[in-house]
Amino acid sequence: MAKFKLRIFAIAVLHLCCLFIDLTNCESPPKLEIYPTNDVQRKPVGKPLILTCRPKVTDPSLVTDLQWKDSMNNTILPKPNNNYYPLYDSKGRRLPTVVGRNQPPMYTETLPGESLALMISTLTPQMEGKYYCTASYANTEILETSVVIKTYVSITWTDAPENQYPILGTDYTVKCEVRADPNPTVDWMRNGDQIRTNDKYVVETHGLLIRNVQESDDGVYTCRAAVIETGELVERVIRVEVYIKPVITFLPTSMEAVEGKPFATNCTATGKPVPEISWIKDSTQQNVATADRFKVNPQTGLMTINRVSQDDYDTYTCIARNDAGVIDSKTKLNVLVRPTVFELYNITGVAMKEVALTCRSKGRPAPAITFRRWGSEEEYVPGTQPDDDRIYLDQHFDNERGESSGTLRISRSVRTDDGLYQCIARNKGDTAFKTGHITMEFPPDFSHMKDLPPTFSWEQRPANLSCLAMSIPNATIEWRWNGKQLKNGFDQYLKIEGTGPRSDLIVTPVARQYYSVYKCIATNVHGSIEHDMQLKEATVPGNVQAAMPRGLTATTITFEITGPATELGLPVTAYSVQYKEEINPDWSTAQNRSWSPDSPYIVEGLKPQTAYTFRFAARNQRGIGPWSATRTQSTPKRSAPEEPRPLHSPVQNDKEEPVVVSPYSDHFELRWSVPADNGEPIDFYQVKYCPGVKVSGTWEELAKECRSTDVIESTSFEMSSLSGNTYYRIELRAHNAIGFSSPASIIMKTTRGVDVVQVADRQVLSSASIVGIAVGGVLILLIIVDFLCCVTVRMGVMAAMCRKTKRSPSEIDEETKLGSLYGWRFPLPYCSGQLVKEPPPSPLPLPPPVKLGGSPLASPLDEKQPLHSPPGSIKKDSSLEFDGKFVHSRSGEIIGKNSAV
């Protein structure tokens, strides 16, 4: 029985499972889905598109024949495997094939997940329609779904330039032509505000009409296009710049120029954009900018003629042109004739004979002609010259033809008459110049070679004996040696290069006989001359005559060297020194140093308190001379460094000491050279700088404002936060383990800036004058305060004096017992009228008074008063302090607050 029941239960469960499977299959029948899932796909023309068809079935492996079809039920094929697809242009011509790049406009492609994609490279309006995705499922059921593709043309700007230029005073339509399908709607905005049709603006189909354009219409406009059906919204930003027609603002009615001289004139015009200006010559209608002698600046309107001609006489038109319009105006150019030199020939003369230089000129009136030597301002006068009777100037005039001539005659000419001569032609219009040359022929001359030193050689080195003859015409040169004429091939060790006017004899002295005298002979049509040239064997320099120490520190010695005795030989190129400690007898371990002859002779790196032996030698190209001038010198003990040297060039003033001027008003960079450390390394530099003034010719520092800084491992320091137009005294000291060097001091002045200190005003007043003015100012302030208290509340010194004249003697005696009136104080600045007893002084420290000229500024009456007095004291503490800008009162009684000097 139990087994039967169990069997019945199993059968029931099996039926339930089958029923569940059937229900599941009923809820999810096999189908195809297209992604994106919208039934209608609206896409813009020109864009790519992908539609994916994906089976939604229980077993994807049962899906077969998955494919896409167009609206004509044509199967869309997949892309070929070789990535090749023939393409054609609009005329049916086949386009070149690029493997891997050409592809059909529409094809299918299998994607992962058993999906099939419809790929459209570029969507066209012809591709609109319904597309189907079909498949077979389990070979028994046909699956199919579809999607509709609709296209539209996106917003495209066909005529909407981003920069547009209306003309002032005209009506102008800002272009904004747009194309779209469906048709778009267009509106306009300016500065974020929408533009509506009104008296100023009219919104048109393809633009915005602006009536009577003004400069205020400049700006940025926004053309906005929208397609309601597609929801597309595009904006076009258009910059509108108003152009203004040109206006000629300056042009002379007539102009005057001098022939042969440069000339310039202006034609100025305004407009927007800046007009381009051109000049037209009316008679030829030629744009003068194309002429050789003319130059026109089209921006400024400047017309320049580099050399005026008579043909330039004419009427000229100035034309100003820009994108807004064109305007012109006329002027006339008159040309004056100036002198011109039309003949001046170079001439050649022979020494001791007459030469004549003639110059011819023309002009209106006929010019007067004279001459002068080139480089001299003195002109020759007509007739015989007063300082040289060999020279005569002859002048001739032809006023009818406007021509003149001048002849400069030189009798008994000499070589020095050779040179350039300037002909000067003058008339009322101007002056003309032309330069000619007088060439003087003369026989050869060796005077420029008479002081030349001999030529040196050694160790068979070739030597060049160069012979140059000065002559006109050029001379030919030959060489002789021991009475024999030299030619190439005469001796293999003698070679000649050049035959004149320069000739070089190259000698290779392989034997002593070649160190000899060679004769150079120069010849031209006017004569002959000879010159002896000597070849000598070079030797090393002689002994150094003396080497005296002139500068001595713990580690350095500066020598003054007197070279070898003067003789005709190779020049000294260097001096050398060997030095060693005196206790060391071996020179092979000595140290060496060399100097050029024009440098300081300084030996560095020596030991302090050590005796050294030095010896010196001179060197030339031949070699080094003997060691000589031996001397022993001891270095001093270690000491503080030498004084550093600031690297600044002060400006010398005749009445004051030199001052270094800073190019800045608030900072200054101090630079210096490293001094000798005298045996101990320099560990830091100390820079101290103080502002100051000159009072009655004496430098007085403001010590309270001095600043000091230590500088480590640097040879420069920037002084910052300085005052403008102020003098500073700068002290620089070097420090080592021994101590400080002596200070190097300079005066520096800053330039005038926004922080100007009126130094000049300080210099006018002496210290006594400043103190007197300060005390006088304080007293005047006290009198004014006392007078106000007397008038308002009847208290103070004046009020007390008035009451005292009316009181009895007993009251006066009582006041004496109570103490002086000055033992009390009024509670300034309010002066309440009630006497308040002076409280004990506060123990707060007071800053020391500023010193000027070494003494504090204080009232002479208070010199012996204690700094603080007990209450009721007859005498009050009072002192005045001057901080360089203000006078301060230090007392129990408020005298004046920051009283200005």
DAFENGI-V140662 format. One record per backbone hydrogen bond with DSSP energy under -1.0 kcal/mol. CO is the residue of the C=O (numbers start at 1). NH is the residue of the N-H. Records with the same first field share a line. If there is no record, write none. Layout:
BEGIN
CO: NH, NH
END
This chain:
BEGIN
1: 5
2: 6
3: 7
4: 8
5: 9
6: 10
7: 11
8: 12
9: 13
10: 14
11: 15
12: 16
13: 17
14: 18
15: 19
16: 20
17: 21
18: 22
19: 23
20: 24
21: 25
22: 26
23: 27
24: 28
31: 56
33: 54
35: 52
39: 148
41: 150
43: 152
44: 47
47: 123
49: 120
51: 118
52: 35
53: 116
54: 33
56: 31
59: 62
60: 63
62: 138
64: 136
67: 134
68: 76
69: 132
70: 73
74: 70
77: 108
80: 83
87: 95
89: 92
93: 89
98: 101, 102
105: 121
107: 119
108: 79
109: 117
111: 115
115: 111
116: 53
117: 109
118: 51
119: 107
120: 49
123: 46
124: 127
125: 128
129: 149
131: 147
132: 69
133: 145
134: 67
135: 143
136: 64
137: 140, 141
141: 137
143: 135
145: 133
147: 131
148: 41
149: 129
150: 43
152: 45
153: 181
156: 179
159: 177
162: 239
164: 241
166: 243
167: 170
170: 213
172: 210
174: 208
177: 158, 159
179: 156
181: 153
185: 226
187: 224
188: 195
189: 222
190: 193
193: 190
200: 211
201: 198
202: 209
206: 176
207: 204
208: 174
209: 202
210: 172
213: 169
214: 217
215: 218
219: 240
221: 238
222: 189
223: 236
224: 187
225: 234
226: 185
227: 231
232: 227
234: 225
236: 223
238: 221
239: 164
240: 219
243: 168
244: 272
247: 270
250: 268
253: 332
255: 334
257: 336
258: 261
261: 308
263: 305
265: 303
268: 249, 250
270: 247
272: 244
276: 321
278: 319
279: 288
280: 317
281: 285, 286
286: 281
287: 290
288: 291
293: 306
295: 304
297: 301
298: 277
302: 297
303: 265
304: 295
305: 263
308: 260
309: 312
310: 313
314: 333
315: 282
316: 331
317: 280
318: 329
319: 278
320: 327
321: 276
322: 325
325: 322
327: 320
329: 318
331: 316
332: 255
333: 314
334: 257
336: 259
340: 362
343: 360
347: 439
349: 441
350: 353
353: 413
355: 410
357: 408
359: 406
360: 342, 343
361: 404
362: 340
368: 426
370: 424
371: 380
372: 422
373: 376
383: 393
388: 391
390: 411
391: 385
392: 409
393: 383
394: 407
396: 405
398: 402, 403
402: 363
403: 398
404: 361
405: 396
406: 359
407: 394
408: 357
409: 392
410: 355
413: 352
414: 417
415: 418
419: 438
420: 374
421: 436
422: 372
423: 434
424: 370
425: 432
426: 368
430: 427
432: 425
434: 423
436: 421
437: 347
438: 419
439: 349
441: 351
442: 472
445: 470
446: 449
449: 452
455: 536
457: 538
458: 461
463: 507
465: 505
467: 503
470: 445
472: 442
476: 523
478: 521
479: 486
480: 519
481: 484
484: 481
487: 490
491: 494
493: 508
495: 506
497: 504
499: 477
501: 469
502: 500
503: 467
504: 497
505: 465
506: 495
507: 463
508: 510
511: 514
512: 515
514: 516
516: 535
518: 533
519: 480
520: 531
521: 478
522: 529
523: 476
524: 527
527: 524
529: 522
531: 520
533: 518
534: 455
536: 457
546: 562
548: 560
551: 558
555: 606
556: 553
557: 603
558: 550, 551
560: 548
562: 545, 546
567: 569
574: 619
575: 595
576: 617
577: 593
578: 615
579: 591
580: 613
581: 584
587: 590
591: 579
593: 577
595: 575
596: 599
600: 602
601: 559
603: 557
610: 635
611: 582
612: 633
613: 580
614: 631
615: 578
616: 628
617: 576
618: 625
619: 573, 574
623: 620
628: 616
631: 614
633: 612
636: 609
645: 673
651: 659
659: 651
660: 749
664: 751
666: 722
668: 719
670: 717
671: 647
676: 642
677: 680
678: 639
684: 735
685: 711
686: 733
687: 709
688: 731
689: 707
690: 729
691: 702
693: 700
695: 698
698: 695
700: 693
701: 703
702: 705
703: 706
707: 689
709: 687
711: 685
715: 672
717: 670
719: 668
724: 757
726: 750
727: 692
728: 748
729: 690
730: 746
731: 688
732: 744
733: 686
734: 741
735: 683, 684
739: 736
744: 732
746: 730
747: 660
748: 728
749: 662
751: 725
755: 724
757: 759
758: 762
759: 763
766: 770
767: 771
768: 772
769: 773
770: 774
771: 775
772: 776
773: 777
774: 778
775: 779
776: 780
777: 781
778: 782
779: 783
780: 784
781: 785
782: 786
783: 787
784: 788
785: 789
786: 790
787: 791
788: 792
789: 793, 795
796: 800
797: 801
798: 802
799: 803
800: 804
801: 805
803: 806
808: 812
809: 813
810: 814
811: 815
812: 816
813: 817
814: 818
815: 819
820: 823
821: 824
825: 836
826: 828
827: 830
836: 825
850: 857
855: 852
859: 862
860: 863
870: 873
879: 890
881: 888
886: 883
888: 881
899: 887
END
